[in-house]
Amino acid sequence: MKEIELYEPIRKWLYQEVGCTDVYAEVWDVDVLGTRGPCNVIVELKTNLSFKLLDQAVDRVKSGLGHYVYIAIPASTAHDGDEIRFRGLVKDVAIRYGIGILTVDISSGTVNLKQAARFNRTAVTRRKRGLRSIREGIEVFSKNQIGGSKGGETMTSYKYTLNSIKNCLREESRKYEYKNDGWMSVNQILESCETHYAKPRPSVMQILRFDANKTWCESKKVGRTCYFRYKSTMSNMDESHIERGVRQEI
């Protein structure tokens, strides 16, 4: 079982039972973030109970990232003594910090509320102190992420920007392929692609010159202006190699 199998039931639960208007995954290092009015509802996913999971949840409470914090695990049928004692310890810590406990029946997709989360006043204090809200970490692709994904499987700002630029150059190259054109300056690229960079022009110039990206992007200089173009001779196999390379780099 993988953590990502818990995500869809939790996502539906946040919408239907909690009343969240939006649900996002992998925001900063939080598995699932639901928003309801000014409140942030955080859910950390794990395939089993562990001190690591508990520590994550406690950190979310202490830092004030979430107004309500939950942990979610698969529904377990284990009844041995050690498991029961450990669950008792987890429940004690959860009660102390106001952490909610959810269990997920993977086969039916049912989410059971074992313990409700308590309102976290530290989140209010965090806002009054002017500290950054976790909502500042929401990206345009956050709704399409899957909570609990491993690092190489998640979308990042860098990867999103690179894919946008690649698609832009690809379309431009196809449009003017018969003229052997399709070259675009960085300024032209930025007119079509939104980036996450504070200084987009030099940053885009730099990433397009990376050796790893030369497999799909070619460049030329006319006067003082650099132009870039998608390599129209790319095969499907080349495309798959590029995608793997991007994931490994990120």
N, C-alpha and C positions, 0 to 999 in steps of 0.2 A: 504493500500500500504506500502511496505517496501523499504528501501534504496537499498537492493540488486537487486531489479527489475530495477534499473537504470544502474546497472553495465555493463551488456552485450552490450546495445546500445552505452554506453560511450567507452567501450573497442574497439568495431568495429570502432567508430569514430576516436579514437586515431590512429589506424592502417591505416585506409583508407583515412581520411581527413588530419590528422596532419603528417602522415608519420613516426610514431614511429616504431622502429624496435622491441621493446619489451614492454609489458604492464604487470604491477604487481599490486597486491592488498594488502592492509593492511601492508604497509611497514612503520615501526615505527608506528606512529599514523595517517598516511595519507591514505585516502580511496583508491585512484588510483594514480599510478605513471607510466607515459610513458617515455621512453627514446628515444631520437633521436640525434645521435651523442653525443656531450658533454652536450646537453641540457636535463634538467629534466622538464617534464610537469606534473603538479599536478592538480588533480580534486577532489574536496570535494563534496560528495553527501548528499543531504537531501531531505526529502519528501515535505518540504515547506520552504519558505523563513523565515529566523529568524536571530536575531542578533548573535546567537551562530555560525551559518554558516558563516556569514560575518566576525566575529571575528577570526574564524579558518583560513579563506582565507587571511586575513590581516596579521596574524601571519606567515603564510607560505611565504608571500612576505617579511616581515620585517626580518625574520630569514635567508632569502636567500636560503631556501630549494629548491625552484623551480625557474627555469628560466622563466617559464610561469605558471600562477596559474589561475584555473577556479573554478567556483561553478556550480553545475548542479542540477536542480530541475525538477519535472514533469511539462509539459505544463499545464498551468492553464486557466480555463475559467471564473475565478472570475473577476467581473467588478465593485465591490462596491468601494465607495470612499476611505475607509481606505486601501484597498488592493492596489489601484492605487497610493496613497500617499506613502505607505510603499515601493512599488516597485521603486518609484522615488527616495526615500532616498537611497535604496540599489544601484541603478544605479549611483548616485552621488559619493558614497563611492567607488564603484568599479572603476569608471573612475579615481578617485583620486589616487588609489593604483595600477592601471593597471590590475585589476582582470577581467578575462573574464567571461561571463555569458552564460550558455547553458540551453536549455529546452529540455526535453525528452518526446516524445509522446509514451507512454508505449504500446498502442495498435498496432502501426505500427513499433515501434523501431526506429523512426526517431529522430535524434538529430539536433536541430536548434541552430545556433550560433547567439545569440542576441547581444553579444558584444565581440570583440576579445581581448585577453589578450595582454598586453604590455610587452616587454622584461624587465625582472627584473634585473637591474644591481647589486643589492645587492648580487645576487647569484655569480657573478664574484668576488665581494669583499670577500665573504665568502671563496671562493676557494683560493684566494691570501693569506688570513690569515691562511690558513692551517687547517680550521675547517673541521670536518667530513662531508662527502657527504652522502646524503640520500641513495645513492647506496650501501653504506656499510651495510645498513639494509636489503638488498635483500637476501632472503633465497632460498634454493633449491625448496621450496614449494610455493614461493610467486606467481608464475604464475597460480597456481591452486586455489588460494584463490578467494573469491568473495568480491569485494569492498562493504563496507557498512554493513558487517556482524557484529553481536553483539559479545562481548568478548568471550562468551562461545562457539561460533560457529566457531571461527577462529583457524587455526593451529598456534601453537607456537613452538619455538625451543625445549622447554622441551617435549612437546607432540610428536613432530616429532622424537626426540631421543628415547623416551620411546617406541613408536610404532616400530621403527627400531629394537630395542633390543628385543622387544617381538616377532616380526616376526622371527628374527634370532634364538631365543631360541625355538620357536615353530617348525621351520623347522628341527632344530637339534634333537629335541625330537622325532619328527615323523620318522626321518631317522633311529634312533637307538632304537625305541620303543620296538621292539621284543627282544632286548638285555637288556632292562631296563636301558639304558644308556642315552646319550643326555646331559650329564653335560658339562658345559663350564666354563672356568676361565674367569676373566675379560679381561685378555690379549687376549684370543681367541675371545671374543665378540668384542673387539676393532679392531681386524683384519678384521671383517666383517661389522662393523657399524661405520659410521662417526658420531661424536657428536659435539655439540656446546661448550663444556666445555674447559676452558683453562687448567684445570688439569683433564683430562678425567678419569683416573684410579680411584682415590678416589671418584670422583663425581658419576660415574656409580655404584660403590660399595655401595654408600650411597642410591641412589634412588632405587636400587633393594632390599634394606633392609627396605624400608618404609613399614609400616603396610598395607597401601592401596594396595601395589603391591604383598603382600604375598598371595593374593587370586589366583594369577596366576603363581607366581614364588616361587620355593622352593630352599633352599640352603643347602650346607653341607661344612664341612671343613676337608681337608685332609692335615695333617701337618700344614704348615703355609698358605696354599693356599685355598681360598674360591672358591667353584664351584656353579653354578646356573643352574636350569633346569626349563623348562616350564612344568606346571602340565598337564599331558596328560589326566587326568580325567575331564577336564573342559567341561561343556556342553555349548550349544549355548546360553542358558539363562544366564549362568555365564559370558560368553563373553560380552553380552550386558550390564550386570551390571558393568563390569569392565570399558567399554567404557564410560558409564555415570559417573562413579566415576572419571575417568581421566578428563573429561570435567569440573566436578564440582570443582576438585582440582585446575585446571588451571584457 
